[in-house]
Amino acid sequence: MKKTDIRQASSRFTPPIAIVGMGCIFPESGNLKEYWHLLFNGKDAITNIPSDTHWSLDEYFNQDPAALDHTYCKRGGFLPPVSFDPLSYGIPPNNLEATDTSQLLGLEVAKMALEDAGYPLNHSHLQEKKVNVILGVTGTQELVIPLGARLGHPIWEKAIKDSGISPDKKEEIIKRIQASYVQWQENSFPGLLGNVVAGRIANRLNLSGTNTVCDAACASSLSAIHTAVMELASNRCDMSITGGVDSLNDIFMHMCFSKTGVLSHTSDAKPFSKDADGTVLGEGIGMLVLKRLKDAQKDNDRIYAVIKGVGTSSDGRTAAIYAPDARGQLKALHEAYNQADIDPATVELLEAHGTGTRVGDKVEFDALKECFGCENQNNYCAIGSVKSMLGSKKAPAGADGIIK
């Protein structure tokens, strides 16, 4: 057999995976129905930074990218207010201050997705079967910054003392600064950990399968979905809750992206546009409930879509650690379509990564043109990127596109 024949033959041994449930909270969208309404009406959910819940433009915005400790981007995609009842999950209300928002909203979206799949929390299937929780969660969680900043009290004390301020006034100033930060307590450590986003779901919803998170930057949710698919394909679980979670869009995260120069100078994401000048940050939580297709059909589940192939790759050595390469992206695309035994030239709709950065979009578009046979003038494929409406959400990027 030719190598291509071997690849296509081997793909038949990978069972197709069904998406049977979905749940989400995205900018301007508190649930799946509101997200669909936003998409259907083409609503732009990118807004100015909300100073009451995030950070002040007066304090941190400067249109000069070189300004120290300031960001030149003033818009993004932010989660709407969400009602959360901690007692319904057995969480003492006084623990909320020491618990990351991602962990709390992760519970809400997991519950949404399971209910959408027809498996509410009291369903026997959730206890009788092995149900995994595999999520994309990236980088620093929100409580790390204030808890770490609170430990700077020796620096404040020395600065105050060296300024000649009296001991009584010194103590007053230190206490006022400390009051601005979350206080350390017994629940702080588990409350700030990214892996507990998945662990808390498994714990509070009484699920017995694997719970874990993966960090692959903006590919985190897709990496999580890939792992979930492999677990199902190898019969290591019966159902998987997967996707991505990211509720952190504070000034720290804006500074990270500002100083790498990838944020939009006009504070507007325009993927694949000649006017694109960078991306904007977004928040979001998107989860899928996956089952093997044969099991979903046997259980009479509603099936949204079927995953037939997943491709992965790394670019290898490039000019810089964050410089993408079209050859690496092509490897992942070819692997996915070979596994699914589908000719890319037959695809008519494509949801792309499309962040709005000039270099990233060009590299991605070059890979897409080659993979999808654009040299054939008779081929037509519509392309989209939901980041133009929601911003780049880091960990949930990919899950938002799949749900779209």
N, C-alpha and C positions, 0 to 999 in steps of 0.2 A: 504494500500500500504506500501511496505517497504520504508525506508528512501531513499535508492538509487533510487527507482522507482519514488519517489516524486521529487527528484532532477532532474532526467532526464525528467520527465513530465514538470516541471517548466521551463526547458531550452527552450522548444518549444515556450514559450511566449516571448522570447528574439529574436527580429528580427535579422537575419544575416546582417552584415555591410560590404559593398563593399569598397575596396580600388580602387579608380578610377583615382588617379593622384599621382605623386611622384616628388620630387625635392630635390637636395642635393648639398652641397659643402663639400667635405671631403679631407683629405690629398692626394695630387697628383691627385685630381679629382675635376674639376671645375663645373661639371654638371652630370646628371644621366648617360649619354652615356659614359663619361670618367670613372665614377665609375664602370660601368659594364665592361668596357675594362680592368680596373685594376683587378677586381675580376676574370674575365675570364682567364687572363694571369698569375694569381697568383703573382702579383707584390707586393713587400714589400714597403710600403710607409713610413716606419719608417726611419728617417734621423737624422743626428746630429742637435743640436740646431742651428738655423740660427741667428748668432750674429747681423746681420744687422737689423733684425726686432724684435728680442726677447731679448736674454741676452748673455753675453760673458762667454764662458767656462773658459777663463783665470781668470776672476774675481770671478766666483761662483762655479766652479767645484772642488771637492776634493774627491778622491776615499775613503777617510776615512769617514764612515757614522757619526762619532761622531764630525766631524769638525764643529765648530760653524759657523752659517750663510752661509753654503755651502751645495750643493747637490752632491750626489755621482752618479747621473744618468745624462747622457749627450746626450740622444737621445729621440725622440718622433715623433708624427705625427702632421704636421703643414699645415695649409691652404695654398693653392697656391695663387698667386696674383689674385685679382679680380677687374675688371673694374667696377666702380660704378658712375653713373650719378645722382647726387643729384637733379638736376632740373627736371628730369623725374618723381620724386616723390614729387615735390613742396618743396624741402628742400633747404634753402639758403646755398650755399657753405661755408660761414663763420661759419655755425653752426656745421660743421663736426668735428672740433676739440673737441667740447663739447658733442659729441654723441658717445655712445658705438658702437664698431664694430658689436656686436651681433644685435643691432637694425637695422643697415644698411644692413648687409648681410641677416638678417631675411626677410627683404622686398624682396630682390632678390630671395631667395629660395621660398618664398610664391608665388611670381609671376611665377617662374618656375613650381611649382607644379600645380597651377591653369591652366596654359597654357597646361601642359601635360595632364590634365584632360579634356581639350577642353573648358575651361572657361577663355578666356583671359580677361584682366582687363576691357574691354568695354562691356563685355557680360551682357545682361539684367538680367540673372539668379542671378548674384551676388548682384544686387540691389533689385530685386523682392523677393528673398528668404532670409531666416534668415541663415546667414553663420557665424559660430563660429570660433574663433582663440584660441586654447587651447594648450599651449606649455610647455615643460619641460625646466626650466631655473634654474640653481643652483648657490647658494652662491654669492660670491663677483664678481661684474662686473669690467672691466678693469680700468675705470676712478676713482674708489673709492680710489685706492692706491696712484696715483700721486696727486689727489686733497687733500687727507688727509695728505700726506707727505708735501705738500706745507704749511700747517698750522703749521709746526714745526719751523717756523722762530724765535719765541722767544728763543727756545733752541739753535739754531745756533748763534743768537745774543749774548746770554750770554756766550757761549763757546768762541766766537771770542773776546769778551770784556775781559773775564778772561785771555785770552792768551796775552793780552797787545797790541793788534793790534790797530792802529790808527782809529779814527771814519770814516775818508774818505775811508780807505781801507776796513773797516768793511762793509760799505754800498755797495761797489763794490762786495765783496765776497757774500753778501746776494743776491744781484741782479743776480749774476751768478748762484747761486744755484736755485733760483726761476725760472730762464729761462729754467731749466731742466724739469720743471713740467708744466702740463696743467694749464692755468689760469682760476680761477673761473669767471663765467659769468652767465647771466640770464638762459641760456639753460643747465647749468651743472647739475642741479638737475634732470630734466626728462631724461637727457642724460645718467645718471649713473644707473638708476633704471632697475632692471630685468623685472618688470611687464610691462614696456613700450616696451619691445621686441614684445609682443603680441599687446599692445595698439597702437603702431605705425603702425603695419600692418593693423589693423582694421580702423585706422584713414586715412592712406594714400590710402588704397585700397577701402575705402568707404563701409565697411562691417558693418552690423547692429546687428549681433549676439553677444553672450557673448565673451569677450576677457579676458583671465586670464592666469596665469602661475602657475606651481606647482613645488615644490622642494622636490624630494624624492631621492636625491643623484644620483647614477648611474641608478636608476629606474625612473628618472624624465620623460623621454619621454614616457615610458610605462604607467606611472601613468596618463600622459596627454592623451594618447590614450584611456585609460580606461574611463576617464571622458568624452571624446568625444563620445565614444561608448554609454555610458549611456545617454548622451544628445540626441543622435539620436534615441536610443531605446525608449525613453520616449516622442518622438515627440516635443522636445523643440527647435529643429533646423532642417534645411533641408540639411545642408552640414557643414562639419567641416574641418578646416585646423589644423593639429596637428602634433606633433613630438617633436624634441628637438633642442636647440641652445646652443653652447658653443664655443666661440672664444678666450678664455683666457687660455694661456699656458705659463704665464710669470714666473719669478723667484719666486714670492710670492707663486704661486700655486705649483711649484716644491718643495719649502720648506715645504709646508703643508704636501705633500705626503712623502717627504724624512724623516721627523722627526717622522712619524708614521711607517716607515720601510717597506712600501709596494712597493716601487719602485725597479725595477730590478737592481741588482749589476753589471750585464753584459750589462745593457741598452738594453735589448731585451726581448719582451714578448713571452713566449712559453706556451700557454694555454694547460693544461692537460698533460704536458710533465714531465717526471721524472727529467728533467734538469731545470724546471721552477724555477725562483728565484725572481719573482716579476713582476710588470706590468710597462708599460711606459705610459706617458700621451699623449693624442691626442686632436685635435680640430675638430669641425665639426658641420654641420647644416643639419638636415634631416627632411623633412616634407612629410606628406601624406594628400591626400584629401579623406575624407570619406563621403559616403552616405548610406542610407538604401538600401539594395540590390534590393528591389522591385522598388524603385525610380530610381536607376541606370539602371535597365533593361528597365523601362518605357521610360527613357530619352536616351536610346541607348548609354550609356556610355561604354567606354572600361573598363573592369574589370580585374585588375591585380590579385586580390585574395579576399577571403571572410573571415572575422573574425566571427567565430561562438561562441567563448567563451573567456573570460578573467578572470584569477584568481588572487587574491591578498591575502596577509597575512602579518603579522608581526611575528617575532620569539618569542616575549615575553621576559622574563628575560633570558639573557645569561651571559657568563663569563665577557663580556665587551660590551660596546655600539656598537663597530664595529666588534664584533665576530659573524659570521653567524651561522645559525643552520639548519641542513637538514630537521628537522621536519616542520619548518616554510615554507621552500621552497616546501615541499611535499604538504602542505595544498593548496598553490596557484596552483600547478600543477593539483591536483585532482579536485579543483574547476573549473578550465578552461575546463578540459576534460569531467567532468560531465555535465557542462553547454552546451558543444558542442555535447554531446552524442556520443563521439568518444572513442574507446578503445585505450589507449596509446600504447598497444602492437602492433598495426597496423601501427604505425608511422615509416617511413623509413629514414627521414632526420630531424635533429634537429639543430637549431642555438642556441647555449648556450651563457651564460654570459661570462664565461671563461676569466678571467682577467690575469691569469698567476701567481697569488699568490698561494703559496702552500696550505695554510689553506683554502682559499676561493674555490679553484678548487676542493679540496678533498671533502669539504662539498657539493658543487654543484654536483659533480660526484656521491656521495653516494645517493643523492636525486633522481638523474636521473636514476640510476640503479634500485632503488626500484620502481619508478613510471612506467618506461617503460618495466618492466618485464624481466630484464636481467637474471633472474634465469632460464628462458627458453632458452636453448642453440640454439634453432632454430630461435630465434628472431635476427634480424639484424637492427641496426639503425646507420646511419652515423651521426657524430657530428662535428660541426664546431664552430669557434669563430672568427669573423672578426677583433677582437682586435689584433690578431697576425699580421695583416697587417696594421692596422691604429692606434693602441694604444687605451687606455681607454679614451673615450671622455666625461665622466661624463654625463651631461644632454642628449646628443643625443644617448648615449649607449642604444641600444634596437631599436631605429628608424633605425640605420645603419644596424642592423641585419635583420629587417623586410624588408627593401629595398633590401638587399642582397638576 
